[in-house]
Amino acid sequence: MRFDSGQSDTFSYKVKYSVDLKNMQYVSEGLINIMTLATTSTDYMWGVSTQGVAYINVSGTNFKETTKLDVPGIKVIAEKQHEEVLRKKYKSAAEVDSAVKNVCGIENGLERIINGVYSVVDSENTLYADFNESKIYAFVLVDKNNPSNGRRTYRTKNTEKKYHTILQGIN
């Protein structure tokens, strides 16, 4: 089974909308929020970013982080840093690269951007996502009836050898 999050935001038809994203509620994670996934409740969604996961209240007109967990070993980018980098207008890729390095302290953007690319939620509301170079993490809520009590990493599986074997077979 393969989950291709790279195609999750594409449409085969023109989409019209009139929303000013700068005035919308958002969850500050990552630098990049890869994907927002459905949960077992229509009032919540999982947010997956390059630094961890968030549980988001989407009831009514809400889009508010209820709880989050930064993955150990991944540099945390503070909301103030996000604001500084994401609200600025850039004229070149070099300017973006400079901002990511100088404001966020990320030297190797490729190592950062591969975190959380593949993710899926099962019928028990466990979120599985890849972080830290080939580890699959499983995240669960501490209290299913009260998501604001937080979440924890349920288990991890290091798949590095498996990935290397696959990649060697491709060459």
N, C-alpha and C positions, 0 to 999 in steps of 0.2 A: 504494500500500500504506500502511495506517495502523496504528500500534501504539498501542493505548489502555491505557497503564499505569494509568490511573485505575480500571480494572475488574479489575486483577490480583489484588486481595485480597478480592474479594467472592464469596460463595457463595449459591446459590439454596436452600440447605437449612441446618438448624441443625447447627453443629459443636460437639461436646463435647470438651474436653481439660482436663487437670489439670496444668498446667505453671506454675511460678513463674518468670516471665520475668526477674525480678530476679536469679535464681540461675543463669541460663543464660549460656553463652559468647556474646560478641557482638563485633562489629567496630565500633570507634568512628570514625564518618565523618560529616561533613556538617553538620548537625544532623539531616538526614533521609536515610535510606537508601531511595531510591525503589524499588529492585528488586534482586533477586538472580537472575542468569541462568545457565542451564546453559552448560557449556563442552564442548569436545570430549573431556574426561576426566570420568569419573564421580566422581573424587576432588576435583574443584575446581569452584568457581562464581565468576562475576564479581559483585561488588557495586558498584552504582552509587548514588552519593549526590549531594548538592547541591554538593560541593566536589571530587569526583574519583571515581576507581575503585579497587577493591581486588580482588585475586585471593585467594580464600578456600579453604583446605583443608577439605573436608567429608568426608574419608575416615573410616570407622569412626564414632566419636562426636565427631569434631573439628568445630569451627567456628572456625577460626583464620586470621587474616590472614597470608598468605604474603608479599605485597608490595603496595604501593599507590602511586598516583600522584595527587598533587593537581594540578588543572588550573591552569596559570598564569593569574593575573589574578583568581582567586577567593580570598576571604579564608579562611584555614585556621582551623578551630575546633579547639582543642586538647582532648585527652581530659579534662583537668581541668575545662574549661569545660562539656563535655558532661555530666559527672557533676553539676556544680553545677545545671545547668538541668534535666536529664532525671530526676533522682532526687527532685526537689521536687514536692509536691502543690500544685496551683493551684486557686483558686476562681473565677477569671474569665479571660476572654480578655485583658483589660487587664494582668493579672499576667504572663501568658505573653509578651505583647508587650514588657513592661518587662524581663523576664529576657533575652529575645533581644537587645534593644537594649543593655542595661547590662552583661550578662555576656559576650555574644558580640561585641558591637560591630557588630551588623547593623542598620542604619537602615531599609533597605527590604527587608522580608521577601519581597515579591512578586518582586523581582529575583533573590533567592536561590533561592526555591522552584521557579522554572522551570528551573533547571539539572538536567540528567540525566533529565528527565521521559520522553523517548523514547529507547529503546535497543534494540539487537538484536545478536546474535552470529552470525557467519557460520560456514560449514563449516570455515574455516581458523583458527577461534578468534580472529578479530579482532572486538573490541567496538566498535560504533559508537554514539555518544551525543551529545546536544546540550548545549552549554555556552556561556557567554559571549554571550548574546543572538544566537542564530542561527548559531553555528558548529557544524558536525558534526565531531566528533573520532573518529579511528580509533585504537584502542589495541591493541598486540600485546605479547607477552612477548619479552624480550630473548633468552631461551634456553628454547625449548619443552620441553626435557627437564629443566630445572631452574628452575621458576617463581620460586624465591627470589632468583634473580639480577636480578629486577626486570622492569619493563615500560617501554615508552616510547610516546610519541605518534608514531604512524606517519605520519599526515597529518591536515590539517584542511581543511574547505571552508566558506567564508563564504557562507551562504545568505540573508543579510539582505535583499538586493534581491528575491529570490524570495518570501520571506515577506511583505514589504511589498506586493508586487504582489498576492498572494493576499488579504491583509487588505483592501486597497483595493477589490478586486473584491467582497468580501462586503458592504461598506458600501453 
